[in-house]
C-alpha cells in the first residue's frame, strides 16, 4: 500500500469519527449496508464505500460534505439505488450519503402548480401526496426512484413524449456544493433570464458537482379524460413505423411505448397481462378533454390500421390502466426475472425520430446476429429504446461480447445524430462514449467539473474522466 | 492615463491590425459604426467598442476570439442590437463581433422538426424560410431579433406560455469559447442524459462565456386551426384575474397578452388598430385542431364573461391576425414613440401566476403614486409583465426616480417568489439585483464565469460582478 493510500485511510477514519459525533447511529460501517449501497440495479459488481450515513436535513448534508472536503474524502449520493450505470459505486472509497430519510414534501402550491420536496421523496410518493389536489407529477422512470436521483440523472420515462424530462420539470434545486455551502437555484416564476442556469447544470450532473437535497417540481393538472390502449403489430418494423408517423403527425400523445415480442412474452408472464399475444406491441395513452382524447385516438387508430395493427384494446377503468402501466414500468424486472442467475444490462440510446426504425431494426439484426436473444422496449415516441442484455459478470467472454454489441449500438445511434443515453445517464458504464458523442465539448465539461469540484471528491470516477 | 491603459491601447491596436489582415474591409473603426454598435434599444448611453468586425463563419469568429484572448482584449457579441439591458455596450473597450453576416439557415429536418441556423438569422427570417414546410419557430420577442442573440439572452415572447422559451427550444449550439476553441453542444435526439447540459449553460449567458455562432432549433407543426381574439375589460384587476383563472383552468392557450389602457391608447395610435377602446385588453390566440380551438375558446369566453370582458372580437383571416400581433410586438415602439425626446426603460419582472394580480396592481399604484404615467404590457400567462418608463438620460433626478421605482418593482417581484427578469436578461441594468434574487448561488455563477473565461474577456461588465 502506498503512502498516499495510508493517508487516505487515516482521513476516512477521521471523517467517520467526526460523523459518528454528528449523526450518532445514523452512520454505519456495516458491510451489509455498505454492500447494499455499493450497487444499483445493474450488472456492475458492488463497490462499497467506507461508510453510509443517513442525514435528516440539508444542513446535515452540508456538515457531512464539509468534513469530507476538509479531508479530501469522496462523497457518493444515494437515493433508491435503482441506477443502471454504476452511479452509486465507490471506486475511490468515501462516504455514501443515503438521502432516503429526507423524504418530506415541503410545500405544495396548487394555485401555481408546483411543489418542493426533499431529495428522498419518490415519484410515487409525490403522486400519492398530490392525490386529492387534481395535480400530478408526470416523470416516471421504471423504478419508483427518488426525486433527487431522478434530477441527478436527468431521468424521464413513459410520459416524457408529452411532458418532457427532469430537465423541463425542475424549477429549482437546493444543492450542497463540493465545499459544503448550501445554495438555492432557480425560482418559482415560470421563466427567468436572471443569470446562468445553475438548475440545469445540476440536473443530470450525477452527483459529480454537488448533492441535490431539495427539488422544486413543476406539476400538471390531471387531464379531464385519460384513455389507454394497446395495439399489436405483425412486425417490429410496422410497429415502429406506426410510432414515427404518429409523432410526425403531431398527435400530442401522452405515452407511446414499444415492447417487442420477446418483451411482451416476458411481461405477460411477469405481470400477468391477459388477452395479449407475444407480438410487437404499442401501449398508448391519451390525455385531454373528452373531445380531444377522442380526436387523438381516432387519428392514431387510423395510423395503426395502416400498419396492420390489431384493433385497439381499450383499458377503460383506472385500475386496469394502472395495471397496464405498472407492467410497462416493470418491464426491466420482467426481463431480468426470466434469467434469475444473470444480471441485466440495459442499453439506452436515443435517436431523432426519423431514424428510429432504421436504428431499432439494425440493432435487432445485430443482437440476433451476435447470438443474443434480447428483449427491446422503449419510449419510442422520443426515439429512445432499451435492449436488455442478460449477463454473468464473471463470464468474461460473455461480458466482452455484450460490451462489443453495446458499443455498436451506441456508435450506430451517435452516427444517426443520437445520444448514447436518453435517460439512464453516463455513470461508469458510458464514460467511454461521452467523447464519441460530444468531442471537444467534453473538455469544457471537465472545466466545469474542475471549477465546481476542484478536489474531485463529488462522486469521483463517474461521467467525465478528469 | 495609467500604464495599464496604455498597454491596453497597444494590445487593441495590435489586435485591430491583425484583424484587418484577417478580415480586410470586414472590420471597421469608424465612429458611426462603433456608436451604432455601442447601444441597444434602451436608455443606456452608447459605449462604443474599439472596432466592429463582421465574420462570415464560425472559424473566423474563432480566429477573432483567439487574437483577442492572446491580447486580453474584450469581445462583445452583437446581433440585431435590440437588447434592452445594455448588453452590447463596451465599458472596457474591445472588439464587437457583429454576427449579422452569418445569416444562413444551414439545415432543416422536417421529418424530425428541427433546423440549424447561423446566429445572425432573425426569428422572422427563420419563419419566412420555413413558410412552405408546415412548420414554424414560435419564440417571438418584440423585436425581430437574431436567433443567436435570443439564445444568448434566454429570450421568449408571446408564444412562451404554450411553447416555452429559448431554454426549452434550443437543441444544441456551436460556440466559440473564450480561448477560441469551437465546440458543439447538445444534439438532435429529443432527449439525452449524456453529460453536463452545456447547451443550457450558454443559453442565457449573455455573451459572457463564449460566442454563440450556430443554433439548433426545435420546430413545431403549424396548427391545423389558429384563432385570435381580443377582449376588453372594465379594469386592470378584472383583466388580470381573467388571465389567472384561464391559466389555472389548464387551458393550453397559445398566447394571452395584456395591454393596459394607456398601452392600448398608444398601440391604437401607433399601429392603427381599429375598433378598440383605450381599456385594459387581452389579446388571445388559440392553436389546435378545429374542435380543440373551439373548446378552448368556449372556456376562455366563459371566464372572460365572469370578469366583465366585452364580447370576443375574432380576427379570422391571417392578414388581420398578423396585424394584431405585429401591433402587440410593436408595443415597445408604440410606447417610446409617444415621447420622442425620451428613451425607453422596460421593466421585466415575472412572478408565480397566483401573485400576478397583486403584483401588477401594486406596481400600477406605485408608478402612479411616484408621478409616472407608464403603460403596462405583458406576457401575463407566464406571470411576466413590462412597465415602460420614459426618461431623459441626462435628467439625473428623473433617472434616479425611475430607478428607485424600478427597484421597488423588482424587490416586490422577488418577495413574491419571482424574478427580476423574465426575458430581457441581466446585462448592465440588472446586475444589482442578481444577488437579491439568487443569494449565495451568485458565487457559483462567478465560479462558472471564471472557469469558462478566466481572463474575463467575454462581454465583461455584464451580468455577474467578478
Contacts between the chains, C-beta under 8 A, distances in Angstrom:
chain1	res1	chain2	res2	distance
A	109	B	352	7.1
A	109	B	354	7.0
A	111	B	248	6.4
A	111	B	352	8.0
A	111	B	353	7.4
A	111	B	354	3.9
A	112	B	352	4.3
A	112	B	353	5.7
A	112	B	354	4.9
A	113	B	248	7.9
A	114	B	352	7.6
A	153	B	193	5.9
A	154	B	191	8.0
A	154	B	192	7.8
A	154	B	193	4.3
A	154	B	197	7.7
A	155	B	193	7.5
A	156	B	191	5.8
A	160	B	191	6.3
A	164	B	168	7.9
A	164	B	191	8.0
A	165	B	191	5.2
A	167	B	191	7.6
A	167	B	197	6.9
A	167	B	200	7.7
A	168	B	164	7.9
A	168	B	168	6.3
A	177	B	444	6.6
A	181	B	440	6.2
A	181	B	443	7.6
A	182	B	440	7.2
A	183	B	439	7.5
A	183	B	440	4.9
A	183	B	441	4.3
A	183	B	443	7.8
A	183	B	444	5.8
A	184	B	438	7.6
A	184	B	439	6.8
A	184	B	440	7.6
A	184	B	441	6.1
A	185	B	438	7.6
A	185	B	441	5.6
A	187	B	417	6.4
A	187	B	418	7.0
A	187	B	419	5.5
A	187	B	437	7.1
A	188	B	352	4.7
A	188	B	417	3.9
A	188	B	418	7.2
A	189	B	350	4.3
A	189	B	351	5.9
A	189	B	352	6.2
A	189	B	382	7.9
A	189	B	383	5.9
A	189	B	384	7.7
A	189	B	413	7.9
A	189	B	417	7.0
A	189	B	418	4.6
A	189	B	419	4.5
A	189	B	422	6.8
A	190	B	350	6.8
A	190	B	352	7.5
A	190	B	353	7.1
A	190	B	382	4.6
A	190	B	383	5.7
A	190	B	384	7.7
A	191	B	154	8.0
A	191	B	156	5.8
A	191	B	160	6.3
A	191	B	164	8.0
A	191	B	165	5.2
A	191	B	167	7.6
A	191	B	350	5.9
A	191	B	382	5.5
A	191	B	384	6.6
A	191	B	419	7.8
A	191	B	422	5.3
A	191	B	423	6.7
A	192	B	154	7.9
A	192	B	350	6.3
A	192	B	419	3.7
A	192	B	421	6.6
A	192	B	422	6.3
A	193	B	153	5.9
A	193	B	154	4.3
A	193	B	155	7.5
A	193	B	204	5.7
A	193	B	348	7.8
A	193	B	419	7.8
A	193	B	421	4.7
A	193	B	422	6.4
A	193	B	423	5.2
A	193	B	424	6.3
A	193	B	425	4.5
A	193	B	426	7.2
A	194	B	419	4.9
A	194	B	420	5.4
A	194	B	421	5.0
A	194	B	425	8.0
A	194	B	426	5.9
A	194	B	430	7.1
A	194	B	433	7.5
A	194	B	434	6.3
A	194	B	437	5.5
A	194	B	438	7.1
A	195	B	204	7.6
A	195	B	426	6.2
A	195	B	434	5.4
A	195	B	437	7.7
A	195	B	438	6.0
A	195	B	441	7.9
A	195	B	442	7.0
A	195	B	445	5.4
A	195	B	463	6.5
A	195	B	464	7.0
A	196	B	201	6.5
A	196	B	204	6.9
A	196	B	205	6.1
A	196	B	209	7.8
A	196	B	445	4.8
A	196	B	448	5.6
A	196	B	449	7.7
A	196	B	464	7.8
A	197	B	154	7.7
A	197	B	167	6.9
A	197	B	197	7.9
A	197	B	200	4.7
A	197	B	201	6.6
A	197	B	203	6.8
A	197	B	204	5.7
A	198	B	441	5.8
A	198	B	444	6.0
A	198	B	445	6.8
A	198	B	448	8.0
A	200	B	167	7.7
A	200	B	197	4.6
A	200	B	200	3.5
A	200	B	201	7.4
A	201	B	196	6.5
A	201	B	197	6.6
A	201	B	200	7.4
A	201	B	201	6.3
A	201	B	448	7.6
A	203	B	197	6.9
A	204	B	193	5.7
A	204	B	195	7.5
A	204	B	196	6.9
A	204	B	197	5.7
A	205	B	196	6.1
A	209	B	196	7.9
A	221	B	250	4.2
A	248	B	111	6.5
A	248	B	113	8.0
A	250	B	221	4.2
A	289	B	292	7.9
A	289	B	295	5.8
A	291	B	291	5.2
A	291	B	292	7.5
A	291	B	295	5.9
A	292	B	289	7.9
A	292	B	291	7.5
A	292	B	292	5.7
A	292	B	295	7.1
A	295	B	289	5.8
A	295	B	291	5.9
A	295	B	292	7.1
A	348	B	193	7.8
A	350	B	189	4.2
A	350	B	190	6.8
A	350	B	191	5.9
A	350	B	192	6.3
A	351	B	189	5.9
A	352	B	109	7.1
A	352	B	111	7.9
A	352	B	112	4.2
A	352	B	114	7.6
A	352	B	188	4.7
A	352	B	189	6.2
A	352	B	190	7.5
A	353	B	111	7.4
A	353	B	112	5.6
A	353	B	190	7.1
A	354	B	109	7.0
A	354	B	111	3.8
A	354	B	112	5.0
A	382	B	189	7.9
A	382	B	190	4.6
A	382	B	191	5.5
A	383	B	189	6.0
A	383	B	190	5.7
A	384	B	189	7.7
A	384	B	190	7.6
A	384	B	191	6.6
A	413	B	189	7.9
A	417	B	187	6.4
A	417	B	188	3.9
A	417	B	189	7.0
A	418	B	187	7.0
A	418	B	188	7.2
A	418	B	189	4.6
A	419	B	187	5.5
A	419	B	189	4.5
A	419	B	191	7.8
A	419	B	192	3.7
A	419	B	193	7.8
A	419	B	194	4.9
A	420	B	194	5.4
A	421	B	192	6.6
A	421	B	193	4.7
A	421	B	194	5.0
A	422	B	189	6.7
A	422	B	191	5.3
A	422	B	192	6.3
A	422	B	193	6.5
A	423	B	191	6.7
A	423	B	193	5.2
A	424	B	193	6.3
A	425	B	193	4.5
A	425	B	194	7.9
A	426	B	193	7.2
A	426	B	194	5.9
A	426	B	195	6.2
A	430	B	194	7.0
A	433	B	194	7.4
A	434	B	194	6.3
A	434	B	195	5.4
A	437	B	187	7.1
A	437	B	194	5.5
A	437	B	195	7.7
A	438	B	184	7.5
A	438	B	185	7.6
A	438	B	194	7.1
A	438	B	195	6.0
A	439	B	183	7.6
A	439	B	184	6.8
A	440	B	181	6.2
A	440	B	182	7.2
A	440	B	183	5.0
A	440	B	184	7.7
A	441	B	183	4.3
A	441	B	184	6.1
A	441	B	185	5.5
A	441	B	195	7.9
A	441	B	198	5.8
A	442	B	195	7.0
A	443	B	181	7.6
A	443	B	183	7.8
A	444	B	177	6.6
A	444	B	183	5.8
A	444	B	198	6.0
A	444	B	452	7.4
A	445	B	195	5.4
A	445	B	196	4.8
A	445	B	198	6.8
A	447	B	451	5.2
A	447	B	452	6.5
A	448	B	196	5.6
A	448	B	198	8.0
A	448	B	201	7.6
A	448	B	448	7.1
A	448	B	451	6.5
A	448	B	452	7.8
A	449	B	196	7.7
A	450	B	451	7.1
A	451	B	447	5.2
A	451	B	448	6.5
A	451	B	450	7.1
A	451	B	451	3.3
A	452	B	444	7.3
A	452	B	447	6.5
A	452	B	448	7.8
A	463	B	195	6.5
A	464	B	195	7.0
A	464	B	196	7.8
